[in-house]
Amino acid sequence: MTYEPSHVIAEIGCNHKGEMDIAYELIKTAAIYCKVDAVKFQKRNNKELLTPEQYSAPHPNPANSYGATYGEHREFLEFNVDQHRQLKAWCEEFGLTYSTSVWDLTSAKEIASLEPVTIKIPSACNTHFEMLTWLCRNYPGEIQISVGMTTLAEEKAIVDLFVAEGRAKDLVIFSCTSGYPVPFADICLLEITRLKETYGDIVKSIGFSGHHLGIAVDVAAYTLGAHIVERHYTLDRTWKGTDHAASLEPEGMRKLKRDLTAVHAALTHKPTEILGIEQAQRDKLKYRKS
């Protein structure tokens, strides 16, 4: 197997708490301190995505809510298209790839209008085939899709759609378990192997989107062949909100990128029987029969 260099996505999502100043700091820190490759946000049209009952209901965890209802909470955390245009400009200023998860057709159209190099479809929306079809026909960039909480039949239907639309080579499938945080036993890393064996020759690439604790699992995911690794990212895991606890702070994200870079350098065969670094030790230490 030939290993590509790691591509690490720091998913900011809504961890900016609805504040552009925090979003800027997250982007800047991701680029300069963490040295990741990309950051990702989220875009929702909440009136389209939620039923009136869901919109008007209280947040299931009131301590994490930014509004009196779930709809108000979601609206508080939502950036508009012009704000996303600014986020993209900041990413470009710092040499990062800008990406956004789109949760509905309106959001997909809005983000596509910004012409990002990639758009993400979260696990929750990967069977929104109207949205997938629109993106296949109107957005020329890379389309990333997570397959958490997705049946094998649904997974195949997604790939079949991209094949039928002639866009399979623009599709990146992310192995994912939808939970926050996910216990290690439920990460199921060998799903990466299954996805590669099933779709590796059909799609552009296989990635890994993790919601677990620590960074050891991500290194294993990369070694199994998922060179794109996505992790939630925050400046403070104690902040108010549902995603912060399952996110990496800057030091963790920096170590993740550092470790994946080191592992990539190490994943080689010996080019010669005795490496140059070994020769001096061989001359000095190797047993020789008198």
N, C-alpha and C positions, 0 to 999 in steps of 0.2 A: 504494500500500500504506500502511495505517495501522499505525504501530509502537506496540506496547504498551511501557510501561516495563519494563526488564529485571527479571527475577526470578532472583537468583543463589543457587544451592544449594551450600553448602560440604559436601562429602561427607567426613565424619569416618570412616565405615566402621568399621574396626578399628584406626585409627591412634591410639586411646586406649591401646593396649598392655595392655588388660584392667584399667585403673585408672580408677576413677570420678573421682579428683582431676584426672587429665589430661583426662578427658572434660569436666569442668566448666570447666577452663581453656580448652579448645578452644571451647566454647559461648560463654563470656564474651568471649573475644578476637574470635570471629567477629562477635558483635553490636556490641561497643563500638569495636573498632579496624578491623575489616574492613568493617563496616556492610553485611553481606550480608542476605539475606531469610530464608534457611532453612538448617538443617543436617540432615544425614541420617546415620543409623547403619545397622547391619546386624543381622539376627536369623536365627539358624540353630538347628534341632534336629539336631545333628550325627549322632545315631544314626539318624535318619530320612533325612537327606540323603545320608550316606555308606554304602557297602557295608562289611561287616565287614573286607574286605581293605583298602579305602581307609582306614578308621579306624585299622587296626593298622599300616599302612605308615609308613615314615619320611617326614618332610617332604622334598619334592623339592629344597629348598634348605636344608640343615640350619643354615646360618648365620642364617637368619631364623626358625627354629623356637622356639616357647615351650614345647615338650614333647618327650618321647622319641619319640612317634608323631605322625602328622598329626592324628589324633583328639584327642590330648591338647593339641596346639597350638591347635586350633580351640576346644576347651573352655576353655582358659585365656583366650582373647580374648572369650568369650561373656558378655554381660550377661543376667541373668534378667528376667522381666517387671516385678518390683518396681523393679529398677534402671532399666529403660526408663521406668517411670512417673515416676521421679525425673528422668531426662533430659528428659522432656517438660515437667515442671514448671519445670526450669531454663530451658528454651527459652522458655517462656511468661513467665517472670520477666524475661528480657532482650528480649522482643518478637520472638522468632524463631519461624518455623514449624518444628515438629518432624516429622521423617519418618524412616522406616526401610525399607530393602530387606528383603523377606522371601523366604527361599530354599526354603520347604517349607510344607505345609498347616498343620502345627501352629504354626509361627511366624506364619503369616498370621492364624490365629485369635487367637493371643495378642496380637499388635500391634493387630488390629482391636478387641479388647476395651478398648483404651486410647482409642478414638475419636479418632485423629488426623485432621487435615483431608485428609491424603494418605498413600498407601502406594505404595512403589516395588517393581516387579518387575525384577530384574536380567536382563541378556541371557541368562545361563546358565539361567534358569528360565522364560523366557517361553513355552515350549511345555508347561508344567505345567498342562494345561487343567483338570484337576480343581481345582487351586488358583485359577485364574482364574475358573472358574465359581462356586466358593464365594464369592469376593470380590464378584463381580457380584451375587450373590443375598443377601449378608449384610452387606456393608460399603457404606454409602451415600456415602462420600467419593470424592475424586478418586483415580484409579488411574494411576500413571505406569509406563510400560514402555519399557525400552531394547531396541533391535533390532540390537545387535551380534551377529555370528556367526549370523545368521538369514537363511534363504532367503526369496525373495519369496513363495513359496507358504505358508511358515510365517507370515510377516508378515500375509498376507491372511487366513489362518485365525484369527489373533488378533483382527483387526479384525472379521471376520465374527461371531465369538463375542460380542463386545461389542454389535454391532448386534442380534444375535438376542436378547440379554438386555436390550435397551433401555438400555444403559449407554454407548453410544459417545460421548455428549457429556460423559462423565466421564473419558474416556480421553485421556492425553497420551502421545504417541509420541516417544521420544528417538532421534534419529540418533546412532549410536555405532559405533566400531570397537573391538573387544575386543583390546587389547594394552596392555602396560605397560613403557615408554611407547610411544606410537604414532608412527612417523615421519610427517612432514608429508604425504608422498605417499600414505599409507594412510588419512588422515583422511577424504578423499572428501567434502568439504563440500557438494558439489552434491546429495548424497543428501537434504539438507534440502529443496531445491527439489523433488526427486521426491516426497518424502513429502507436502509441502504440496499439490502438484498432484494426487496420488492420493487423499489422505485429508483434506485441509484442510477440506473441507465436511462431513466425516463425524464427525471426532473433535473434542475440545475444543481441542487445541493441539498444536504440534510443538515439541519441545525439542532440546537438544544436550548430550550427555554426552561430555566430552573427557578423554583420558588422555595428552595430548601435553605438550610442554615449552613454557613461555612462555604469553603471553596474547593474542598477535595474532590467532590463529585464532578465538578466542571472539568477538572483535569482528566478524569476518567472518561467523561463524555467526549472530550476532544480526542483522546487516544483511540476511542472506538470509531472515530471518523466524522464527528460533528465539529467542523472547524469554526462554525459560527456559534458563538455562545452568548446568550442573552440573560441578563440578571437585572432584577429590580434594584434601583439605586436611589439613595436619599442622603441628605446631609446629616440627618439625625434620626436614628431608629426609634426614638422615644416620642417623636412628633405625633400630633393628632392625625389619625387617618388609618385606613385598614391595611395599606400596603407597606407601611414603613417597617413593621416588625419583620417582614420577610424580605427586606431589602439589604443590600450591602452599603455601608458607609464608605466614604472615599478611601480610607486605608484598605478596606477589604477589596474594593474594586481595583485599586492599584496593585495589590498583591496578586489578584486573579490574573490580570494582564501580564504581570511579571512572570508568574509561574507558567502560564500558557506559552509565553515566548521562550522560556527556558526549555520546556518540554519539546517544543517544535525543533529546537536546535539539537536535542538529544535523540530524536526519533530517526536514527539513521543506522545503516549497516556499516561495518568496518570497511573502509575502502581498500585497506591492505591487511595482511595477516597480523603484522606488528605495526601499530601506530607510531608516529614519530615521538609522541609523548611517552610511549612505553619503552622506546629503544634504550634510553639511558638506564632505566630501571632494569631492563633485561640484561644489559651488559654488566650491571653491578650486582644483581641479585639472583639471576636465573641459575638453578642448579645445573652443574655440569659434572658428569662422571669423570673422575680423575683417570 
